[in-house]
Structures are given as structure tokens and as C-alpha cells.
Amino acid sequence: MQPDANTVFVLWCRLTGTDIADFTDEERRDFVRRPQVAELANTPYEVLLDAGIEAARHGTLPLERWLTAVQTVRI
């Protein structure tokens, strides 16, 4: 399954424990427009999830760290 930008957003919220309702529509649009989200959305869901879990172990999930974890899992 290939995720889309919205799936990346929802997964990020779940992995960080952030309530989706805390975001306004504008904030959500801004989040999914980030270049890292587009790159993450080109990652198979299983890899995205595994990398997100690994990267989130530090209590936060910066998109840059998530991308690094995706690249590590892909290698």
C-alpha cells in the first residue's frame, strides 16, 4: 500500500500522540505541504510505519528524523 500525504499526517499524529483535532485546517494543509511529507508519502506503508516507530522512540518525531529512518530501513 502506498500512503498519501494525509496518511503520513495521520500516522505522524498517532506516533506522536498528537490529537488530530488539535490542528486547524490551515495547519493540516501546511503540514502536508512540507517537502518531507511528499517524500514520506512515496514510501511503502509498512516501511513508513516501521521507520516511524523507530524514529519516535525518542519521544518526538521530526519529519527529518523519520526520513532518515526510512532511508535506513530501505537500505
Secondary structure as GFF3:
##gff-version 3
##sequence-region A 1 75
A	DSSP	alpha_helix	5	16	.	.	.	ID=ss1
A	DSSP	three_ten_helix	20	22	.	.	.	ID=ss2
A	DSSP	alpha_helix	25	33	.	.	.	ID=ss3
A	DSSP	alpha_helix	35	40	.	.	.	ID=ss4
A	DSSP	alpha_helix	45	56	.	.	.	ID=ss5
A	DSSP	alpha_helix	63	74	.	.	.	ID=ss6
###
